[in-house]
Amino acid sequence: MTTLPLDKAVSRRRLLRANIMLGLLVFAIAIYLNITGEYANLAERTATEALYNKIAIGGLLYAAASWIFCVMSKPLWFPGQQNNG
């Protein structure tokens, strides 16, 4: 993989960080809805909470995958910087 120009590398890093925030936002919203939900009966509650749990786990996995890709691709896009932050 060739080195990217600095402006493209920065824009890709921003896109990856935005995806991390999106995954964490989905997680936070699903947990909030799971905690504050009002249900008519137990069957509705279990079905809805199972769906919110799946969405929350999906958001966390998406954020983790984006973070791993961001960390692993940094040496390829910014070869002059060695773990400076």
HELIX and SHEET records of a PDB file:
HELIX    1   1 LEU A    6  THR A   36  1                                  31    
HELIX    2   2 LEU A   42  TRP A   77  1                                  36    
END                                                                             
